[in-house]
Amino acid sequence: MRQNIVAGNWKMNKNLQEGVELAKELQSALQAEKPNCRVVIGTPFIHLTEVCKTVDQDLIGVSAQNCADQESGAYTGEVSAEMVKSTGARYVILGHSERRAYYGETNEILKTKTDLALKNELTPIFCIGEVLEEREADKHFEIVKSQIEEALFHLSADDFKKIVLAYEPVWAIGTGKTASPEQAQEMHAFIRKVLADKYGQDVADEISILYGGSCKPGNAKELFSNADVDGGLIGGASLKAEDFRGIISAF
């Protein structure tokens, strides 16, 4: 059976000392009250080594928020998948909507990053999702399907089973518009059908599909109760241990 997962994405927040303190707080809280789901925290690159030393990764998995599309070489400022692995991290977030929008990441680039992550035994948390214009033009299914097909459908079934997907309704993040639990379930069910058509229902049923909209302690239980919503990729609410625990306890 597929895992339920609550993954925090700290984005560009918390200096090193603050990040380690938050990791300690989460570790202590989850040791006292064991979660009913897999918990992951996605920290800035410079935090990875220290946070990996701070937490028990059987309790809290550690993730990078990105990796380079090159193995090594003269790429100033980049961090390779091998470097991420060397910190002790086990996951990497790829294709986040902010990276697609601000840094021009294409499906072709993300295909390469996915291959490098898998080569280095990292679990990709692969983000997909449509912007407002695409939703309003009724192209949301088409866009999400193309993101999956172009970046991931070269993978074997065995490799695809190592991927976690995260659906981001980009149009509902910070816009004042809200994606309803019904809209989340509709898209997640569509994604699972796309996977089933390619790899078969058994593989599709093994893939965790997280919801990456504005998930908070107040709406997590309703979102997670949907059959095809297997958890959340959490932004702002993952920066406070109490809020993050509130989402984790929705399972």
C-alpha positions, -999 to 999 in steps of 0.1 A, spaced: 0 0 0 11 35 -7 24 57 21 6 87 36 31 115 37 33 150 52 63 168 38 73 203 49 90 227 24 108 254 44 117 273 12 142 301 18 134 305 55 152 299 88 190 304 92 210 274 102 206 277 139 168 283 137 165 254 113 183 230 137 161 242 166 129 236 146 142 201 137 149 194 173 115 205 184 98 183 158 120 153 167 110 157 203 73 161 196 71 132 172 90 109 195 65 116 222 35 111 199 43 88 170 28 100 137 4 78 116 22 89 84 56 94 69 70 129 79 96 147 57 112 181 61 126 200 31 153 223 43 177 248 26 209 231 13 231 245 40 209 229 67 209 194 54 240 179 71 232 193 106 195 185 103 204 149 93 225 146 124 197 161 145 167 139 136 161 102 134 153 97 97 132 67 105 109 92 122 116 124 101 130 121 66 152 149 53 148 164 19 166 190 -3 144 215 -21 162 211 -55 193 196 -72 213 205 -103 207 190 -137 244 182 -140 265 156 -123 295 179 -115 317 205 -131 319 242 -137 284 252 -126 290 279 -101 264 279 -73 248 246 -82 244 216 -59 244 181 -74 222 151 -65 254 133 -53 262 162 -30 227 161 -16 230 124 -10 264 129 8 247 151 35 225 121 45 193 135 30 170 109 14 146 130 -5 147 159 -30 118 182 -41 118 187 -79 98 209 -102 83 231 -75 60 258 -91 84 285 -78 113 269 -96 93 265 -128 81 302 -126 112 320 -113 141 299 -126 127 286 -159 127 249 -151 113 230 -180 100 194 -182 131 185 -201 154 199 -173 133 181 -147 136 148 -166 174 151 -162 171 161 -125 148 131 -118 173 107 -134 202 121 -114 181 120 -82 172 83 -88 208 75 -97 219 88 -63 191 69 -45 171 100 -36 133 99 -35 120 127 -57 90 146 -45 80 157 -80 57 187 -82 31 193 -109 3 218 -113 -14 245 -133 -15 283 -131 -46 304 -130 -47 312 -167 -45 275 -175 -73 266 -150 -95 293 -164 -89 282 -199 -99 247 -189 -65 233 -197 -56 221 -162 -59 184 -170 -39 188 -202 -11 207 -185 -7 184 -156 -7 153 -179 20 168 -201 42 177 -171 40 140 -160 44 126 -195 73 148 -206 94 146 -174 86 111 -160 72 87 -185 106 76 -198 110 58 -165 105 21 -160 76 10 -138 101 0 -111 117 34 -112 84 53 -113 74 35 -81 102 54 -64 86 88 -71 63 108 -48 40 132 -67 28 165 -53 -1 184 -70 1 222 -66 -29 242 -77 -7 272 -83 -38 294 -90 -49 288 -54 -17 297 -37 -15 332 -23 -42 344 -47 -72 345 -24 -88 317 -45 -92 284 -28 -91 249 -42 -119 228 -26 -113 193 -13 -135 182 -42 -112 199 -67 -82 184 -51 -97 149 -53 -108 154 -89 -72 162 -100 -56 135 -79 -80 109 -93 -72 122 -128 -34 119 -121 -38 84 -109 -57 75 -140 -29 89 -162 -5 67 -143 -27 37 -146 -30 42 -184 8 41 -187 19 17 -160 -12 -2 -150 -35 1 -120 -13 -18 -96 16 7 -101 -8 37 -100 -22 25 -67 13 24 -51 22 61 -59 17 86 -31 1 118 -45 4 148 -21 -17 180 -21 4 211 -23 -22 238 -20 -27 260 11 -29 231 36 -33 241 72 -43 224 105 -79 236 100 -84 220 66 -59 191 65 -83 164 78 -110 172 52 -83 172 24 -67 140 35 -100 122 38 -102 121 0 -94 87 -15 -66 99 -38 -51 125 -15 -22 108 3 -9 137 23 4 172 18 34 192 7 33 220 33 48 255 29 43 282 56 26 259 81 57 237 82 78 266 98 61 263 131 63 229 149 28 233 164 11 240 130 30 212 113 21 187 140 -15 198 136 -14 188 100 5 155 107 -22 146 133 -49 149 106 -40 112 98 
